[in-house]
Amino acid sequence: MNRFVLAALLGMSLSGAAFARHHPCRADRMKLCKDVKPGEGRIKACLNDHQADLSPKCKKGIDKYNEMEGEKK
């Protein structure tokens, strides 16, 4: 499950192009981080830099991911 959420947040796809069109931060990533090269946490960092501008759906996805990461520790 953690990989699924991470993939959704970072714009990667575990199940192909259809999944990539529906992840919670896709629109925000395309709008706010369109010039950011994926990899090494750059997109996540960009989204964090633009927290005030994120959609509620994206914020909820990020919160869920962070919660799951906290449970792993």
Secondary structure per residue as TSV (DSSP state, phi and psi in degrees):
chain	resnum	aa	ss	phi	psi
A	1	M	-	360.0	-39.1
A	2	N	H	-60.0	-40.3
A	3	R	H	-64.3	-37.8
A	4	F	H	-61.2	-48.1
A	5	V	H	-65.9	-43.6
A	6	L	H	-59.8	-44.8
A	7	A	H	-61.2	-41.2
A	8	A	H	-62.9	-43.5
A	9	L	H	-70.7	-32.6
A	10	L	H	-95.1	0.2
A	11	G	T	81.6	14.6
A	12	M	-	-90.3	165.0
A	13	S	-	-126.9	125.2
A	14	L	S	-90.8	-18.5
A	15	S	S	-127.4	23.0
A	16	G	-	101.7	-174.4
A	17	A	H	-64.3	-33.2
A	18	A	H	-61.5	-42.9
A	19	F	H	-62.7	-43.0
A	20	A	H	-59.6	-28.9
A	21	R	T	-75.4	-13.8
A	22	H	T	-120.9	8.2
A	23	H	S	-73.6	156.5
A	24	P	T	-65.2	-22.5
A	25	C	T	-111.9	10.6
A	26	R	H	-56.9	-52.2
A	27	A	H	-62.9	-40.8
A	28	D	H	-65.0	-42.3
A	29	R	H	-62.5	-43.9
A	30	M	H	-66.4	-34.4
A	31	K	H	-80.3	-46.6
A	32	L	H	-95.6	-24.0
A	33	C	S	-130.1	28.1
A	34	K	T	-61.8	-26.7
A	35	D	T	-95.9	4.7
A	36	V	-	-87.9	128.3
A	37	K	-	-76.5	126.7
A	38	P	S	-62.7	149.8
A	39	G	S	116.1	153.1
A	40	E	T	56.7	28.0
A	41	G	T	78.6	10.5
A	42	R	H	-66.3	-40.3
A	43	I	H	-69.8	-42.2
A	44	K	H	-59.1	-44.0
A	45	A	H	-62.1	-40.6
A	46	C	H	-63.0	-45.9
A	47	L	H	-62.2	-39.4
A	48	N	H	-62.8	-37.6
A	49	D	H	-66.5	-22.7
A	50	H	T	-113.1	29.0
A	51	Q	G	-53.6	-37.9
A	52	A	G	-66.2	-20.8
A	53	D	G	-101.7	-1.8
A	54	L	S	-75.3	149.4
A	55	S	-	-70.2	155.9
A	56	P	H	-57.1	-37.7
A	57	K	H	-63.8	-41.7
A	58	C	H	-68.3	-44.8
A	59	K	H	-57.6	-41.9
A	60	K	H	-63.5	-41.9
A	61	G	H	-63.5	-41.8
A	62	I	H	-66.3	-42.5
A	63	D	H	-60.5	-42.4
A	64	K	H	-63.8	-43.5
A	65	Y	H	-61.4	-46.9
A	66	N	H	-62.8	-37.7
A	67	E	H	-62.7	-44.4
A	68	M	H	-66.0	-37.7
A	69	E	H	-65.2	-38.4
A	70	G	H	-64.9	-33.2
A	71	E	H	-70.3	-26.4
A	72	K	H	-71.9	-24.7
A	73	K	-	-82.5	360.0
